Amino acid sequence: MDAAALWQRYQDWLYYNEGLGLYLDISRMGFDDAFAAALKPKFDKAFKDMAALEAGAIANPDENRMVGHYWLRNPDLAPTPELKQEIVEGLAQIERFVKEVQNRDIKPPFAPQFTDIISIGIGGSALGPQFVAEALSPDIPPLAIHFIDNTDPAGIDRILNKIKDKLASTLVITISKSGGTPEPRNGMIEVQKAFAAEKLDFAKHAVAITGTDSKLDKLAKSEGWIDSFPMADWVGGRTSELSAVGLLPAALQGIDIRAMLDGAKVMDEATRIPDIKNNPAALLAMSWYFACNGRGEKDMVVLPYKDSLLLFSRYLQQLVMESIGKQEDLDGNTVHQGIAVYGNKGSTDQHAYVQQLRDGVPNFFLTFIEVLEDRQGISPEVETGVTSGDYLSGLLQGTRQALYENHRDSITVTIPQVNPRTVGALIALYERAVGFYGSLVNVNAYHQPGVEAGKKAAAAVLDLQQRVLQVLKDAEKPLSVSEIAKKAGKPEQIETIYKTLRHLAANGRGVVLEGTLGQPATLTASYKQN
Ligand SMILES: O=P(O)(O)OC[C@H]1O[C@H](O)[C@H](O)[C@@H](O)[C@@H]1O
């Protein structure tokens, strides 16, 4: 396409949202008008599905649940007065709590005020808060946040060592929608023990964000934690950033949560318009459908050219992949859908893997996130007439062009500034695009049945570990791995048993291995009480 035609195409497809100052450019995706026209019937259905979802339909049929994250930013949309009340009261509870922490009406027993937060949660109960903290937390926040988002003992130590001297002024927020996920439970127990070791009353430092009457909610209430913030059944983990999950930690860091909600609301309004060309989420979903051939054939690389948006791709990874990555469609056909998402930031990644994107296997499409404002205030020049920000902008444009010349498609989302409104809007934009895309490819975008398989298998491994330890404790002499497997009644699990023994031996858990480590068949194991 010559320069004039390309410029025309750019203008023809450019979307601009006046209220947000947000642009979306899909001109460098290789679809044509016929493609867009052919998708119209699918989009008509997607718009209808979305309207029904917003009106309170059971949009997550497998779990028999409504999907209500859009109501969070406009409670008037909630399908019943009770639900509206729940949302309004939820926000009021958050704001009340934050005010009381700021006023020191809520304060720790042995310090004048809270200075730090440990946020414990995983998946949807971590990724949004992490993304928003990185994007929006002030350089010197009123409360500094630290995340425990795994059951890695060394990772937990790292956080605890970092704030060892500040435990007395640390607020612990444990976030788990189900209230039963093992990783945050383990993190919470370890943090609780760290408080006990310092003779601090954990309950006076702890709040929960969880489903009403979940295990965690019951624990928080029975132990007298400071507060428990309810998480609605109709908000999925990966779309919970604008519920208490994201709003409470954000507000405690001094982030304007009303502005985040407002940005999302404006975007929700824009993405409610049932016309592809005037709906940025539909334009995104259409572009994904084109790139992926409706079958996940290409990966989505997300490159924000702004350090503070570093975690956006990680956040989107869950939002997109857990929503779209499905074995079956809504009619029960095996489809193995999905779109892989990765990325960090530009221009940093240009000095890493962008080489492959330009020249290597063309199995991706790129999304540039551009921020117009370089920094607050005037930039110094690094060369005559040129600032660091000019470089960043030039590198983005140059990469977009170099990729296009080599037939690599890209989308560009441009925001005026990274602020609570635009971050709220970006979250809402992608939530809606994922919902539309789910409809286009006919999958339930709101459940995650595949995650359960790994969880069940992990529980079985821990069960087996108990049996193995019992076998060793009962044994009178060292046993080979196959003898242990037999005695545990699980000969078919010999490899898992071997790996469990190796792990226990490496961690001072009483298991002693003898033999040649690289040759499992030569090994014997015994148990020695520590
Ligand atoms: O918030 P929780 O119930 O602890 O769940 C945390 C995460 O774990 C699960 O495995 C799901 O796959 C995620 O969608 C969820 O966000």
The ligand as an ORCA input file, in Angstrom:
! r2SCAN-3c Opt
* xyz 0 1
  O      -9.034    -15.489     44.572
  P      -8.870    -16.956     44.662
  O     -10.149    -17.683     44.869
  O      -7.830    -17.315     45.687
  O      -8.336    -17.453     43.280
  C      -7.134    -17.043     42.746
  C      -6.969    -17.548     41.328
  O      -6.858    -18.937     41.369
  C      -7.545    -19.785     40.517
  O      -6.750    -20.875     40.283
  C      -8.117    -19.242     39.245
  O      -7.659    -19.905     38.116
  C      -7.915    -17.773     39.084
  O      -8.882    -17.308     38.185
  C      -8.041    -17.078     40.394
  O      -7.926    -15.698     40.193
*
